Amino acid sequence: MVKGLSDAALAFVETLSRELKKLKVGDKPYEAYLRDGGASGDEADVVDRLFVGSVLLPALGYPPELLVYNRQKGSERPDWQVHLDVGAPPYFLVESKSSGEDLRGHEEQLFRYMRRLGVPRGILTNGKEVLAYELRGDTSLPLLAFAVLDLWEPGLFPENLQSALRTLYYRFHRDHLLSLRTVIDDLTLTKSGNLHAPDGSTWPADARIQVVEAKGEGFAQRFAQDLGDLLKAVQEDARSQLTAWLREIEDLEAILWASPNGTKDLRKEFEGLRKRFRSDLERSFPQQDFSWLSEELKAPWEGRAVPWRGAAERIFGRLRAQVGTRRGERGWDTRRSYLDELEKLATAYEERWLLLKERHRNALAVKEAFEAWRKRYGFLLEAIGEKVDLEGEYALQTAYVFLVRLLLVRIAEDKGLLERRMFTDGGVAEWLVRVEPYYLGRESAEGMAAFLGMVFGRAQRDVYAHFFSEGTFDWYRPNRDLALRLLWRLAHYDFRDVDQDIIGYLYAHYATKEHRHNTGMYYTPPEVVDYILDRVGFSGGVVAAKTLLDPACGSGTFLVRAARRILEAFKAPSGTIPEAKQEDALRAVLENLVGLDLNPFACYLAEINLLVQVVDLVKALKGRGVEVHLDRFRVYNTDTLIARFPNLEWARGFPEEEVKLTPETFDFVVGNPPYVRADAPGMKDYRELVRAHLPLKERVEEVLTQKWDLFVPFVALGLEWLREGGRLGMILSRSVEVAPYAKKLRERLSRYRLIEVSRMSGQALFPEAVVDNTVLVVEKASPPSGHAVLERWFSARPAACPDEEKSVPLEEFLPRWKEGGGTPSPAIHTGKAVLLGEICFVSAGMELHPHERHKGDYELKDILSKKKDDIHRKPIVTGEEVEPFYPKRVLWVEWGTDRVPEKVRRPRFAELWERPKLLVQGTLSDLRIEAFWDRGEGWDPDLKGTASYLLASHSVLVIVRWCDLAGVAARQLGAVNDPERKRREDLSRRFSLGYLVGVLNTKAAWDRFRFRQGREGRVSVEPEPLKALPIPLADEAEQRRIAFLVLALEGVERRLRRLEEEGWNLKIFTPPEALLRSQDQGLEVPLSTAEIAWGLRVVNPSAKMRDLELEGRILKAGRVVVLEASDDTSARALEWFVWMERAGGFKGRKSWEDLTKEGFRVPRLPEEALKVIDRASAEVERVKRLLRRKERLLAELEERVERLYA
């Protein structure tokens, strides 16, 4: 229903849903009433009395004595006034409309009541929709919107509905609101009931709540858990507001673009008229130049600077003057009517747009903020993740920024950075008890917004200007209730000695595995960051004067660890920074560290993480009377790969652009740039944009070859940004070493002093990773004579001692490096397993679609067939056919024609298909690798006489042992005589394909496989993660035993496939219809005859013959009785009908009556039917024995492989 709710909130949703389902309008269920469109004039009897008065308000916890219905108050008469307590002013209003009315257009009436009665909250409903609003001064803020009919949806509600219901509870439920009183008392009153002193002298000594130190073992985890539910509530509140704002704009845009002539799209009508007008002029006056019309005929939404009113007369006059014709001549009346109509459409838009900007400026501002965020960053989320909820992600980032702002003020309070305390020690008491009631006369969301605005303004002046300035996430208007509850939670902690990693820990805690995968927001482990900083030499005293750039800084992990090293460098032996060096230390952090990132949210986190590192230093300086102004760190929200200006001169004044366009600036370039495949959704257009606007383009564009991954330009640019002698250290995908698209990059790196190449397990670093990693350390200098490259291997996170390391002379290393020869390490890292990629070549199958040059020459269905013939000569499987141990079926593909394989997009090299191999399903719905063994002619009866191995489409992965490809010359395999390839060939001879396919099909292998989540929960099996699958070592005897199990399972699966082809339903052990027929057709009679011969009484002839079951002598279809037998023999024989229905013999939804009319035949006597049932039962038992044998074989296979892994 709804996930992530407290017990009380979930009880509210369940009550609301349950009571709605009980509701009836007359004899008609309320759901059916709404689905029929409701009715006009039912406002009082249905919407007010039934929906609002009987369901909605009681579910929100309001008894009748707190409800005032349809009573005059002053000059206004709202439908409902809802009070928290008897005698208290109304807390919110409800305005109802009939269920047949559209709510749009009625909002102003509700807002008028709210303003005139001084009630800041209101609900508008017609029983079909519920909209809620809050007033902030003259602004009406949408809180939530949902369709009531969605509450009848089964299972988990849609995300937007979940957000709306959470907001409805947190904003309007009486019990929740009353609990806020305790929160306010805790924030404002001492133990003795007096107000806290504004000077802070009573906090925390006399606080009603226990205040604990924000440090110590387990603090960060406890703190994150403590705030988790409130952060979720803020996120949902932000989500509801965003959804409501965007929905408001969507409704308004429908009006904005409606033509005054009644057509749906004003734009299309305008463009069509303009095109006809221009065509008429150019056809009638071919010698005339009308280029000036392009500007004059611009639509107002196309950036036209001059209003359209009066334009028709002006344009018409200029045309007459140019052409020299008189009014009334042929065609000019029509041309004038074109211009008049264009003016009519354009001015209609202009007037509506001005009205929209005037009355809905807040909604427009929110949409503009969201669209700006999506255009700048959201598109990359869609490329990285396959099911990203952009609105939800934007709301989460907004909520987190709001929380961090509150937390930062609290930290600043406790560390003494603020001149006066704002949230504790009487600050909030001063506002809630004295200021707000005096100036506003009541509690209000407007008051809380004003309070937070002033606090954040003070923090902007006294703490850190940039973080509290207006920005991408400032559209959110926090709910007073949630803001106070957050302040209350934060008041429980003393942050004077807060853990410096608290900000990063909070986000890591809240970012779920699914969220990290879908957004690509993986944060580099501190051990890796420290390893890279150590290896590039960013340590010791030199860091005080060295510059460092992270071009994909994310939340600032590299920058934070670098900042700590800078501060450490300034410390005296006593462990503190001397007063004389404090300003220099702060300046070094502010000026020498630079971060760039596309994600504005990540930049916020990076800045705050840096601020937390220097906050004690700032406090020390202020304590000495030094005036400190932290305007901002050098962290810039920008697309690192796109230069907005063509050269450096144009970029002056834009520091982020200057960074990108200035070569040879930094002493160190470090980071973990994004790895995004070229074929990810949306990447084609982005890659073209990068190629066109790449910074320092003339220096680096040559490395962008083939389907380059995003990390390629980051590395190339990093080299350019380095000073001579500077060092680059980055953690990258292992593809940098092996992928053909990275060859030019490897050649570029080879020009410099390649210091270190370290290989690391991706899963050891990032639990959800699907690739292994390589750390590169490069110095921008020519390699000296005798230089050697240090190669290292780590199976866990990097520590002082790698699993293995060796120095390789440069002349030996470079040839393999340039050609993408991969890892020369011994394959057996643990002594117990070998990576599959070391044993086998792994590739996707052939892409059968036509090459771009032959697009349209054929479609896939044209070249595939279920049967072999003279054209479809080659056997092939697609992803739909691949199942464990044995394919579901084999298709036949056209081969040797002028289309196939010549015009196929990627046929792969021919020798790949002429070898024994394993074929693996590329997209899995069950959490298990699915693979079978292709042994060529003879292993499958369907392939006898073909003298051929199988082909496979791109939805299948192909696995061939390296030794079976010995001597094959193909670019993908590397050089034939390459020592690394020879080593793999020798290694692969120790493993049989039968053994490998057995291992792959086990849960034990799956548990060690790093998969990528695909659409709809499916799992994508890709070459790189599959290559990284460890294969346990086994002696020859054990491999033979596992291969024997594979062959036995293959035989079982073959027999099961044949049974399915015969019509067996193996899930419910139902034989095919043919097996339920008498062997002698003369022993069958029509159904009408069987009624008499069997002694049956037909109770309900129109009942559909489905979901049949026996109860004694009765045959039922679901709950409906169909037949009744006259004796026990006939009753037992009725089982025949149950079997026949499961076998599909009744052809769907046919009734007894339908079957009788068709002359459906059945065994002539009950005894004949029982014989058929006995025969079928024996066959079922045989099938069950076969399935039990399969289970035993699988269990033994699983046990043996798990034992090998263990």
FENZI-V167469 format. One record per residue. N is the residue number from 0. NEAR is the number of other C-alpha atoms within 12 Angstrom. Layout:
N,NEAR ; N,NEAR
//
This chain:
0,28 ; 1,29 ; 2,23 ; 3,23 ; 4,26 ; 5,20 ; 6,16 ; 7,21 ; 8,34 ; 9,25 ; 10,23 ; 11,34 ; 12,38 ; 13,24 ; 14,25 ; 15,32 ; 16,30 ; 17,19 ; 18,27 ; 19,34 ; 20,26 ; 21,21 ; 22,29 ; 23,23 ; 24,24 ; 25,12 ; 26,11 ; 27,16 ; 28,21 ; 29,34 ; 30,29 ; 31,21 ; 32,27 ; 33,34 ; 34,20 ; 35,15 ; 36,20 ; 37,29 ; 38,25 ; 39,19 ; 40,17 ; 41,25 ; 42,28 ; 43,25 ; 44,24 ; 45,33 ; 46,43 ; 47,32 ; 48,28 ; 49,29 ; 50,41 ; 51,44 ; 52,37 ; 53,28 ; 54,34 ; 55,39 ; 56,40 ; 57,29 ; 58,33 ; 59,40 ; 60,34 ; 61,32 ; 62,23 ; 63,23 ; 64,18 ; 65,27 ; 66,33 ; 67,30 ; 68,27 ; 69,22 ; 70,16 ; 71,15 ; 72,20 ; 73,11 ; 74,11 ; 75,23 ; 76,24 ; 77,36 ; 78,34 ; 79,40 ; 80,43 ; 81,42 ; 82,32 ; 83,32 ; 84,21 ; 85,17 ; 86,13 ; 87,16 ; 88,23 ; 89,29 ; 90,37 ; 91,42 ; 92,47 ; 93,45 ; 94,42 ; 95,45 ; 96,40 ; 97,31 ; 98,35 ; 99,25 ; 100,25 ; 101,24 ; 102,29 ; 103,24 ; 104,16 ; 105,21 ; 106,31 ; 107,21 ; 108,25 ; 109,40 ; 110,36 ; 111,26 ; 112,34 ; 113,39 ; 114,25 ; 115,20 ; 116,26 ; 117,31 ; 118,36 ; 119,43 ; 120,44 ; 121,43 ; 122,47 ; 123,45 ; 124,40 ; 125,41 ; 126,49 ; 127,38 ; 128,34 ; 129,39 ; 130,44 ; 131,41 ; 132,41 ; 133,39 ; 134,36 ; 135,31 ; 136,21 ; 137,21 ; 138,25 ; 139,33 ; 140,42 ; 141,44 ; 142,47 ; 143,43 ; 144,38 ; 145,35 ; 146,28 ; 147,34 ; 148,27 ; 149,29 ; 150,33 ; 151,28 ; 152,18 ; 153,12 ; 154,12 ; 155,16 ; 156,25 ; 157,21 ; 158,24 ; 159,32 ; 160,34 ; 161,38 ; 162,41 ; 163,41 ; 164,49 ; 165,46 ; 166,43 ; 167,43 ; 168,40 ; 169,41 ; 170,41 ; 171,40 ; 172,36 ; 173,30 ; 174,25 ; 175,29 ; 176,29 ; 177,22 ; 178,19 ; 179,26 ; 180,22 ; 181,20 ; 182,31 ; 183,38 ; 184,29 ; 185,39 ; 186,46 ; 187,41 ; 188,33 ; 189,28 ; 190,20 ; 191,15 ; 192,16 ; 193,20 ; 194,33 ; 195,36 ; 196,27 ; 197,25 ; 198,19 ; 199,29 ; 200,19 ; 201,26 ; 202,36 ; 203,29 ; 204,20 ; 205,26 ; 206,32 ; 207,28 ; 208,26 ; 209,21 ; 210,24 ; 211,23 ; 212,25 ; 213,31 ; 214,21 ; 215,17 ; 216,12 ; 217,15 ; 218,25 ; 219,29 ; 220,25 ; 221,22 ; 222,36 ; 223,28 ; 224,21 ; 225,24 ; 226,33 ; 227,29 ; 228,26 ; 229,35 ; 230,39 ; 231,36 ; 232,40 ; 233,40 ; 234,40 ; 235,48 ; 236,44 ; 237,44 ; 238,45 ; 239,45 ; 240,45 ; 241,45 ; 242,40 ; 243,39 ; 244,38 ; 245,31 ; 246,27 ; 247,35 ; 248,30 ; 249,20 ; 250,21 ; 251,26 ; 252,27 ; 253,22 ; 254,26 ; 255,29 ; 256,30 ; 257,24 ; 258,26 ; 259,24 ; 260,16 ; 261,12 ; 262,16 ; 263,17 ; 264,21 ; 265,33 ; 266,28 ; 267,19 ; 268,26 ; 269,37 ; 270,24 ; 271,18 ; 272,29 ; 273,30 ; 274,22 ; 275,20 ; 276,31 ; 277,28 ; 278,17 ; 279,21 ; 280,29 ; 281,18 ; 282,15 ; 283,17 ; 284,19 ; 285,13 ; 286,11 ; 287,18 ; 288,16 ; 289,25 ; 290,13 ; 291,15 ; 292,25 ; 293,17 ; 294,18 ; 295,31 ; 296,37 ; 297,25 ; 298,33 ; 299,31 ; 300,25 ; 301,18 ; 302,13 ; 303,17 ; 304,14 ; 305,19 ; 306,24 ; 307,31 ; 308,23 ; 309,20 ; 310,31 ; 311,28 ; 312,22 ; 313,20 ; 314,28 ; 315,32 ; 316,21 ; 317,19 ; 318,29 ; 319,23 ; 320,13 ; 321,18 ; 322,22 ; 323,15 ; 324,17 ; 325,16 ; 326,18 ; 327,12 ; 328,14 ; 329,13 ; 330,19 ; 331,24 ; 332,17 ; 333,20 ; 334,32 ; 335,30 ; 336,20 ; 337,33 ; 338,35 ; 339,28 ; 340,31 ; 341,41 ; 342,35 ; 343,28 ; 344,40 ; 345,41 ; 346,29 ; 347,30 ; 348,34 ; 349,28 ; 350,22 ; 351,26 ; 352,25 ; 353,18 ; 354,18 ; 355,25 ; 356,19 ; 357,16 ; 358,20 ; 359,28 ; 360,24 ; 361,30 ; 362,34 ; 363,30 ; 364,26 ; 365,37 ; 366,32 ; 367,24 ; 368,30 ; 369,35 ; 370,21 ; 371,21 ; 372,31 ; 373,26 ; 374,21 ; 375,26 ; 376,33 ; 377,30 ; 378,28 ; 379,36 ; 380,35 ; 381,27 ; 382,31 ; 383,34 ; 384,31 ; 385,29 ; 386,26 ; 387,28 ; 388,24 ; 389,31 ; 390,34 ; 391,33 ; 392,36 ; 393,41 ; 394,39 ; 395,34 ; 396,39 ; 397,41 ; 398,42 ; 399,41 ; 400,40 ; 401,41 ; 402,40 ; 403,38 ; 404,39 ; 405,37 ; 406,38 ; 407,43 ; 408,44 ; 409,39 ; 410,40 ; 411,40 ; 412,35 ; 413,36 ; 414,30 ; 415,30 ; 416,36 ; 417,32 ; 418,23 ; 419,27 ; 420,34 ; 421,40 ; 422,45 ; 423,51 ; 424,35 ; 425,35 ; 426,37 ; 427,41 ; 428,37 ; 429,28 ; 430,36 ; 431,38 ; 432,27 ; 433,21 ; 434,20 ; 435,23 ; 436,17 ; 437,14 ; 438,16 ; 439,23 ; 440,17 ; 441,24 ; 442,33 ; 443,30 ; 444,35 ; 445,30 ; 446,35 ; 447,30 ; 448,30 ; 449,25 ; 450,30 ; 451,34 ; 452,24 ; 453,21 ; 454,33 ; 455,34 ; 456,25 ; 457,26 ; 458,37 ; 459,28 ; 460,25 ; 461,32 ; 462,41 ; 463,34 ; 464,25 ; 465,28 ; 466,41 ; 467,35 ; 468,22 ; 469,17 ; 470,26 ; 471,34 ; 472,36 ; 473,32 ; 474,31 ; 475,43 ; 476,42 ; 477,45 ; 478,44 ; 479,33 ; 480,36 ; 481,40 ; 482,38 ; 483,42 ; 484,36 ; 485,37 ; 486,39 ; 487,36 ; 488,36 ; 489,39 ; 490,44 ; 491,31 ; 492,34 ; 493,31 ; 494,33 ; 495,26 ; 496,24 ; 497,30 ; 498,28 ; 499,31 ; 500,31 ; 501,34 ; 502,40 ; 503,36 ; 504,28 ; 505,32 ; 506,38 ; 507,28 ; 508,25 ; 509,29 ; 510,27 ; 511,19 ; 512,21 ; 513,25 ; 514,29 ; 515,27 ; 516,29 ; 517,31 ; 518,35 ; 519,38 ; 520,37 ; 521,35 ; 522,39 ; 523,40 ; 524,30 ; 525,27 ; 526,22 ; 527,39 ; 528,34 ; 529,33 ; 530,36 ; 531,40 ; 532,40 ; 533,27 ; 534,31 ; 535,34 ; 536,30 ; 537,38 ; 538,28 ; 539,21 ; 540,18 ; 541,21 ; 542,31 ; 543,33 ; 544,27 ; 545,32 ; 546,35 ; 547,51 ; 548,50 ; 549,49 ; 550,50 ; 551,47 ; 552,50 ; 553,40 ; 554,44 ; 555,49 ; 556,43 ; 557,46 ; 558,50 ; 559,42 ; 560,40 ; 561,47 ; 562,44 ; 563,35 ; 564,33 ; 565,40 ; 566,39 ; 567,32 ; 568,31 ; 569,34 ; 570,24 ; 571,16 ; 572,10 ; 573,9 ; 574,11 ; 575,19 ; 576,26 ; 577,21 ; 578,23 ; 579,17 ; 580,23 ; 581,34 ; 582,29 ; 583,25 ; 584,35 ; 585,38 ; 586,29 ; 587,32 ; 588,45 ; 589,35 ; 590,29 ; 591,31 ; 592,47 ; 593,47 ; 594,53 ; 595,46 ; 596,40 ; 597,35 ; 598,41 ; 599,38 ; 600,42 ; 601,38 ; 602,40 ; 603,44 ; 604,45 ; 605,45 ; 606,48 ; 607,43 ; 608,39 ; 609,45 ; 610,42 ; 611,39 ; 612,37 ; 613,39 ; 614,39 ; 615,32 ; 616,37 ; 617,37 ; 618,35 ; 619,26 ; 620,27 ; 621,25 ; 622,19 ; 623,15 ; 624,11 ; 625,16 ; 626,17 ; 627,27 ; 628,24 ; 629,34 ; 630,23 ; 631,31 ; 632,41 ; 633,39 ; 634,47 ; 635,39 ; 636,35 ; 637,33 ; 638,33 ; 639,42 ; 640,41 ; 641,32 ; 642,30 ; 643,28 ; 644,25 ; 645,21 ; 646,23 ; 647,22 ; 648,14 ; 649,15 ; 650,20 ; 651,18 ; 652,12 ; 653,21 ; 654,27 ; 655,33 ; 656,31 ; 657,30 ; 658,43 ; 659,44 ; 660,35 ; 661,28 ; 662,29 ; 663,26 ; 664,29 ; 665,35 ; 666,37 ; 667,48 ; 668,53 ; 669,55 ; 670,48 ; 671,46 ; 672,41 ; 673,36 ; 674,35 ; 675,35 ; 676,30 ; 677,26 ; 678,19 ; 679,25 ; 680,21 ; 681,22 ; 682,27 ; 683,22 ; 684,17 ; 685,30 ; 686,33 ; 687,20 ; 688,18 ; 689,29 ; 690,28 ; 691,21 ; 692,26 ; 693,34 ; 694,38 ; 695,37 ; 696,28 ; 697,20 ; 698,21 ; 699,30 ; 700,29 ; 701,25 ; 702,33 ; 703,35 ; 704,23 ; 705,19 ; 706,24 ; 707,35 ; 708,37 ; 709,41 ; 710,37 ; 711,47 ; 712,42 ; 713,48 ; 714,48 ; 715,42 ; 716,45 ; 717,51 ; 718,46 ; 719,40 ; 720,38 ; 721,36 ; 722,25 ; 723,22 ; 724,25 ; 725,34 ; 726,44 ; 727,49 ; 728,46 ; 729,47 ; 730,49 ; 731,40 ; 732,37 ; 733,35 ; 734,38 ; 735,46 ; 736,37 ; 737,32 ; 738,32 ; 739,30 ; 740,30 ; 741,36 ; 742,33 ; 743,31 ; 744,39 ; 745,38 ; 746,25 ; 747,33 ; 748,39 ; 749,34 ; 750,21 ; 751,32 ; 752,32 ; 753,39 ; 754,35 ; 755,38 ; 756,42 ; 757,46 ; 758,42 ; 759,37 ; 760,38 ; 761,36 ; 762,25 ; 763,25 ; 764,31 ; 765,28 ; 766,27 ; 767,29 ; 768,33 ; 769,36 ; 770,37 ; 771,39 ; 772,42 ; 773,35 ; 774,43 ; 775,43 ; 776,41 ; 777,43 ; 778,35 ; 779,34 ; 780,23 ; 781,21 ; 782,23 ; 783,18 ; 784,10 ; 785,14 ; 786,23 ; 787,22 ; 788,31 ; 789,27 ; 790,32 ; 791,34 ; 792,34 ; 793,32 ; 794,28 ; 795,27 ; 796,29 ; 797,33 ; 798,23 ; 799,18 ; 800,14 ; 801,22 ; 802,25 ; 803,26 ; 804,23 ; 805,20 ; 806,23 ; 807,25 ; 808,22 ; 809,28 ; 810,19 ; 811,20 ; 812,32 ; 813,29 ; 814,24 ; 815,29 ; 816,37 ; 817,29 ; 818,30 ; 819,33 ; 820,38 ; 821,37 ; 822,37 ; 823,34 ; 824,28 ; 825,24 ; 826,32 ; 827,26 ; 828,29 ; 829,21 ; 830,18 ; 831,18 ; 832,28 ; 833,30 ; 834,38 ; 835,38 ; 836,35 ; 837,42 ; 838,42 ; 839,45 ; 840,36 ; 841,35 ; 842,38 ; 843,39 ; 844,39 ; 845,34 ; 846,26 ; 847,39 ; 848,30 ; 849,27 ; 850,22 ; 851,15 ; 852,13 ; 853,19 ; 854,16 ; 855,15 ; 856,20 ; 857,23 ; 858,19 ; 859,23 ; 860,16 ; 861,21 ; 862,34 ; 863,31 ; 864,25 ; 865,22 ; 866,21 ; 867,23 ; 868,18 ; 869,14 ; 870,21 ; 871,27 ; 872,30 ; 873,36 ; 874,40 ; 875,44 ; 876,41 ; 877,37 ; 878,35 ; 879,25 ; 880,33 ; 881,35 ; 882,37 ; 883,38 ; 884,45 ; 885,39 ; 886,39 ; 887,31 ; 888,30 ; 889,35 ; 890,32 ; 891,33 ; 892,36 ; 893,34 ; 894,28 ; 895,17 ; 896,17 ; 897,16 ; 898,28 ; 899,32 ; 900,28 ; 901,22 ; 902,29 ; 903,34 ; 904,25 ; 905,23 ; 906,28 ; 907,28 ; 908,22 ; 909,20 ; 910,23 ; 911,37 ; 912,33 ; 913,25 ; 914,32 ; 915,32 ; 916,38 ; 917,49 ; 918,49 ; 919,47 ; 920,45 ; 921,40 ; 922,34 ; 923,31 ; 924,21 ; 925,19 ; 926,26 ; 927,30 ; 928,42 ; 929,39 ; 930,42 ; 931,45 ; 932,40 ; 933,39 ; 934,30 ; 935,27 ; 936,20 ; 937,15 ; 938,26 ; 939,31 ; 940,17 ; 941,28 ; 942,26 ; 943,15 ; 944,17 ; 945,22 ; 946,19 ; 947,25 ; 948,34 ; 949,45 ; 950,46 ; 951,44 ; 952,39 ; 953,32 ; 954,30 ; 955,40 ; 956,41 ; 957,45 ; 958,42 ; 959,44 ; 960,37 ; 961,37 ; 962,31 ; 963,30 ; 964,36 ; 965,29 ; 966,18 ; 967,24 ; 968,18 ; 969,17 ; 970,16 ; 971,25 ; 972,39 ; 973,31 ; 974,22 ; 975,23 ; 976,18 ; 977,24 ; 978,21 ; 979,31 ; 980,35 ; 981,27 ; 982,26 ; 983,40 ; 984,30 ; 985,22 ; 986,27 ; 987,33 ; 988,24 ; 989,29 ; 990,39 ; 991,38 ; 992,40 ; 993,36 ; 994,40 ; 995,49 ; 996,46 ; 997,47 ; 998,53 ; 999,44 ; 1000,43 ; 1001,37 ; 1002,25 ; 1003,30 ; 1004,39 ; 1005,29 ; 1006,21 ; 1007,33 ; 1008,38 ; 1009,34 ; 1010,36 ; 1011,33 ; 1012,30 ; 1013,24 ; 1014,16 ; 1015,13 ; 1016,18 ; 1017,20 ; 1018,27 ; 1019,35 ; 1020,42 ; 1021,35 ; 1022,34 ; 1023,33 ; 1024,36 ; 1025,39 ; 1026,36 ; 1027,37 ; 1028,39 ; 1029,37 ; 1030,46 ; 1031,36 ; 1032,35 ; 1033,28 ; 1034,16 ; 1035,16 ; 1036,15 ; 1037,25 ; 1038,29 ; 1039,23 ; 1040,25 ; 1041,37 ; 1042,33 ; 1043,25 ; 1044,35 ; 1045,37 ; 1046,32 ; 1047,27 ; 1048,36 ; 1049,35 ; 1050,27 ; 1051,29 ; 1052,32 ; 1053,28 ; 1054,26 ; 1055,32 ; 1056,26 ; 1057,23 ; 1058,27 ; 1059,22 ; 1060,16 ; 1061,18 ; 1062,23 ; 1063,30 ; 1064,26 ; 1065,28 ; 1066,17 ; 1067,14 ; 1068,27 ; 1069,34 ; 1070,39 ; 1071,28 ; 1072,28 ; 1073,23 ; 1074,30 ; 1075,40 ; 1076,33 ; 1077,29 ; 1078,18 ; 1079,16 ; 1080,16 ; 1081,15 ; 1082,21 ; 1083,27 ; 1084,27 ; 1085,25 ; 1086,29 ; 1087,28 ; 1088,21 ; 1089,30 ; 1090,31 ; 1091,19 ; 1092,26 ; 1093,34 ; 1094,26 ; 1095,31 ; 1096,25 ; 1097,28 ; 1098,20 ; 1099,22 ; 1100,28 ; 1101,22 ; 1102,26 ; 1103,26 ; 1104,37 ; 1105,31 ; 1106,26 ; 1107,33 ; 1108,29 ; 1109,28 ; 1110,23 ; 1111,21 ; 1112,25 ; 1113,33 ; 1114,38 ; 1115,31 ; 1116,29 ; 1117,18 ; 1118,18 ; 1119,25 ; 1120,29 ; 1121,34 ; 1122,36 ; 1123,29 ; 1124,32 ; 1125,24 ; 1126,19 ; 1127,21 ; 1128,24 ; 1129,35 ; 1130,31 ; 1131,31 ; 1132,38 ; 1133,43 ; 1134,36 ; 1135,41 ; 1136,42 ; 1137,34 ; 1138,39 ; 1139,38 ; 1140,31 ; 1141,30 ; 1142,33 ; 1143,26 ; 1144,29 ; 1145,29 ; 1146,20 ; 1147,18 ; 1148,20 ; 1149,23 ; 1150,27 ; 1151,38 ; 1152,25 ; 1153,21 ; 1154,25 ; 1155,24 ; 1156,17 ; 1157,16 ; 1158,17 ; 1159,28 ; 1160,30 ; 1161,41 ; 1162,37 ; 1163,32 ; 1164,33 ; 1165,35 ; 1166,26 ; 1167,32 ; 1168,38 ; 1169,30 ; 1170,26 ; 1171,35 ; 1172,31 ; 1173,22 ; 1174,22 ; 1175,31 ; 1176,22 ; 1177,18 ; 1178,23 ; 1179,27 ; 1180,18 ; 1181,20 ; 1182,30 ; 1183,23 ; 1184,17 ; 1185,25 ; 1186,24 ; 1187,16 ; 1188,22 ; 1189,28 ; 1190,19 ; 1191,18 ; 1192,29 ; 1193,33 ; 1194,22 ; 1195,24 ; 1196,37 ; 1197,28 ; 1198,22 ; 1199,30 ; 1200,37 ; 1201,27 ; 1202,19 ; 1203,26 ; 1204,27 ; 1205,17
//
